[in-house]
Amino acid sequence: MNNLKLLVSLFSFLLIVQGAFAALTATPSTPAATNTVIDVGQNTVINTLITGGFTSYTYNWFWVAPGGATGLANGNTIPILISNTVPSNVQIIVSPISITTLKLFIPNSIVTGASATNTLVTTGSLSGSWAFNVFVCDGVGATCPAGTNTVAGGNTPVRSITINPAFSLSANTISNVVADQGQTETFTIGVTGGTSP
């Protein structure tokens, strides 16, 4: 009889704890970014802090590419299991290494032991507006991201990141190689890519 009472008490305690910690919260709800506009060759870190629910958390990032990124409409990164720390810093590093290749780097994964990298390659151009949001579920979610214990029904609001072509200068040209006193010279330097001020 005592064993039954103990079992009922333990079950009741677990129900109370589960009820108290069922809601997951992302702060900020729209993931933050170190830079919302970057050039090819630069990177930005997108992150949000997850609290609540039951640790450990499983998450993956969802991305939507601009129209010019041929063959890259949208997709998900590899699902990542993170450690039992609260709050948990859920982050991704977005790094365009060329106008056709984008690396998505997820640091500190306990699944892979160190990190996870997704490489996206297009036959078009990566430049334009990208959208990122994160799917999170906790340790009692049935599946991720479809489990009941998810942030905002399975996803956070979208964070937009603009990727521009790399900044470059073309060769300097001059109108005349020889000038007399009182004449003028015109120097022309071509500027392409980069982010305007």
C-alpha positions, -999 to 999 in steps of 0.1 A, spaced: 0 0 0 28 24 9 44 16 -25 12 25 -43 10 58 -23 46 66 -32 39 58 -69 8 80 -70 27 109 -52 56 106 -77 32 106 -106 13 137 -92 46 155 -87 57 148 -123 24 161 -136 28 193 -116 63 198 -128 54 191 -164 25 216 -161 48 242 -146 75 239 -173 54 230 -204 57 264 -222 89 271 -242 99 307 -247 122 323 -272 138 357 -263 138 376 -285 110 359 -302 123 372 -336 159 359 -336 185 386 -332 214 390 -357 248 406 -353 243 421 -388 212 421 -410 231 432 -441 263 414 -451 285 411 -482 299 379 -496 330 370 -475 314 383 -443 292 365 -418 264 371 -393 253 352 -362 216 347 -357 204 336 -323 177 334 -296 176 322 -260 153 293 -252 138 287 -218 110 266 -203 98 231 -211 120 201 -204 156 199 -213 173 189 -235 161 208 -265 162 198 -302 162 225 -328 169 232 -365 169 263 -386 146 268 -415 157 291 -444 140 306 -475 163 317 -503 158 347 -526 145 341 -561 178 343 -579 193 314 -559 185 288 -585 178 254 -570 175 267 -534 139 275 -526 138 266 -489 150 239 -465 161 229 -430 194 225 -413 203 192 -397 183 188 -364 206 196 -334 203 184 -298 217 209 -273 228 205 -237 207 208 -206 214 244 -199 187 270 -194 186 294 -211 200 277 -242 216 299 -268 202 286 -301 223 300 -329 235 297 -365 263 314 -383 254 325 -419 286 328 -440 284 334 -478 319 323 -490 312 331 -527 283 345 -547 272 309 -553 281 291 -520 266 297 -485 277 279 -454 253 275 -424 273 267 -393 258 255 -361 283 255 -332 284 234 -301 262 205 -310 263 176 -285 250 153 -313 281 158 -335 304 166 -306 315 200 -320 294 215 -347 273 209 -378 277 226 -412 253 228 -441 266 240 -474 242 255 -500 253 259 -536 233 276 -563 239 280 -601 224 315 -597 232 341 -572 229 341 -534 224 379 -533 191 392 -520 169 388 -489 171 355 -470 147 345 -442 156 324 -412 136 311 -383 142 283 -357 121 253 -348 125 241 -312 110 212 -292 119 200 -258 127 167 -242 90 156 -240 79 167 -275 66 138 -295 86 147 -326 104 179 -336 91 202 -348 56 187 -347 56 180 -309 33 198 -285 61 215 -266 74 239 -292 81 276 -294 52 295 -310 37 264 -324 70 252 -339 87 282 -351 99 317 -342 91 348 -363 113 353 -394 147 371 -393 156 386 -427 192 388 -437 203 406 -469 234 392 -487 251 415 -512 279 407 -537 314 412 -525 328 448 -527 353 453 -554 372 480 -573 381 479 -609 413 492 -624 421 529 -622 419 547 -656 431 582 -665 420 604 -694 456 614 -703 490 600 -694 506 634 -701 491 668 -691 504 703 -695 500 730 -669 464 742 -669 450 710 -683 430 684 -663 431 647 -657 401 625 -650 407 594 -629 380 567 -630 377 538 -606 348 513 -609 330 502 -578 308 471 -577 291 450 -550 292 457 -513 267 475 -492 259 512 -499 262 536 -469 
